[in-house]
């Protein structure tokens, strides 16, 4: 009996994970570094990492709107311009895109592999 409960819970967890994965792929575009580089200057470039991570190094021209503050700072993000998101690896960018999509944002893009895979110019506070 307990085994069936565990198996059922495991199936639910896997199904929820798959649902979130495919929903994220539907609402945003994951861009290679080259694709990201081609478009981010014409877009709103947002680093969703925490301020200490941002200060340690970020893509030149990025604004820091941490995922933890995003709900309160939506007024800073325009709905009529593309939004380019990145975090350290991609998990927070996905969550940010889902949050923005719920608020009516449509042109959502994410850097594949996140900042840790970025090879372009960066800026860091000294």
C-alpha positions, 0 to 999 in steps of 0.5 A: 500500500505504501509503495503505491502511495510513493509511486503515485507521488513520484508520478505526480512530481514528474508530471508537474515537472514536465508540465512546467518544462513544456509550458516554459518552452511555449511562453519563452524562447531560449537563445544561444549566446550568439542569438542573445547577443544579436538581440539584447541591445534592442531589448530590456536586458534583465539580470534576475540574480541577487545584487551580490551576484550582479555586482560580482559580474554581469552582462554589459548593459543589464539591469538588476531586477532580482527574481525575489523583487520582480513582483514589486518592480514590474512597473520597471519592465515595459510590455511593448519591448522584448525582455531578455532574461538571464540568471546564473544557470537558467532556473530563475530566468524560467521562473521570472518568465513564467511570472512575467507571462502571467502578467501579460508580457509576451516577447520573453527570451532567455540566455541558454546556460545562463551567465556562467556560460556567457563569454561576452563582455561583462562589467563588475563592481570593484 
